[in-house]
């Protein structure tokens, strides 16, 4: 029994290492430096409502999250853009989604520019500004 538990832990650790290696392969430090020095702005896209003002946003929506992605891995990936104020993963049967809150707008903008399209477990993340929707789902029960 103890041997099986240890084997499961080793397998989980190997999966995490594989995911981190995939992250590192997709990371481009030159792009990050350019974004920071030039104060680049993400191009608004996706399903933002008309007239949506991003000037004070500090939160991003993350969609198309693979079912194997954990809260911890999601937070680790998004910390590459700046310190997090919070991270919430909402698990769904086929494709989960989440919200990542930053302490400042620049980090959120950087996350959109550098992490949109990033592959995690073979699925491209969809990252955009988070906004309140009139038919919003209650996510208070999620971590």
N, C-alpha and C positions, 0 to 999 in steps of 0.2 A: 504494500500500500504506500509506504513512504517512498519507495523507488519510483512508483508511478507519479506521485506528486512532484518529485524532483524532476522527472522527465518532462512533465507538463510545464513546470517553471522554466526549464531550459528552452523548451519550444517557444514559449511566450517571449522570453528574452531574445531569442534568435529572430522572431518576427519583428520585435521592436528595433533591433539592430538593423535589420533589412530595411525597415521603413525609414530609419534615420539616414542610412546610406543613400536611399532614393532621394531624400530631401537634399542631402549635400550635393548630389549630382545635379540637381535642378537649380541650385543656388548660384547666382551670378553676382559676386561682390562688386564688380565694375558697375553694374546697373544700379545697385544699391547706393554706391558712392555718388554716381551721377544724379540720381533722384534726390539725394540729400543736398548736394551742392547747388543744384539748379532749381530747387523748389518746384519740381514738376508736379502737375496736377493730373489725377486720373480723369479720363474722358467719361462723363456721365453716360451711362447706358443701361441696358437691362430694362427692368420694369419700374423705373422711378416715376412717381406721379408728376403730372405737368406742374411746373412752377416750384418743384421741390428745391429747397435751398440747402446746399451741402456745407455752407460756410461755418456752421457750428457743430457739425456731426463729429462724433468720436466713436461711433459704433458701425460695425460692418456685418452684413449678412453673409453667411457661407452656405452654399447649396451644393448638392450632388456629392455629399459626403458618404464614402463607402461604409458599409455596416461594421467593418473591422476597426474603424478609427475610434479611438477612445477619447474621453475628455482630455486626458493628460497629453496625448499625442497632438490633438488639435491645438491646445494651449502652447505646446512646444513649437509647433510650426509657426503660429501667429506671433510668438514672441520675437521672431526674427525681424519684425517690423517695428517693435518698440514694446515697452513694458505694458502689461495688460492690467486693466481695472477689473475685468471679469470675462468669463467664457462660459457659454451655455450650449450644450449639445442636445438636440431634440432627436431622439431615435425614432425612425419609421422603418417599416418592414423592408422596403426596397432601397430607399435612399434617404439618409438622414440629412438634417440641416442644423445650423447653429448661428449663434450671435457672439461676436467678440467685441468687447468694449475696451477702448484704449484711454489713457490719461489725457492724450492730446490729439488734435485733429490731424497733425502731420503724420503720426504713426498710422492712423486709420487710412489715410490717403496712400501711404507707402504700402500698406498691406494690400490694398486694391490693385495697385500697379504691379506689385511683385508676386503676389500669390494667386491672382486670378489665372486659372488654367493650369496651376501646379498639380501634378499627378500625385495622388495618394492611393495606394493599392490599385493602381491602374485606372482611376477615375479622375477626371479633370475637375478641380474645385471651381465653383462659380462664386466670385467674391464681388460684392457691391455695397454701396451705402445701405445701412439699415434704416427703415422708416416705419412709422406706425401705420398699420392698415386698418381700415374700418371693420373688416371681418376678421380681426386678429384672433389667433388661437391663444388660449391661456397656457403659458409656458412656465408658470410659477412652480409646478411640480417637478420640473427638470433641474438637474444640477448645473 
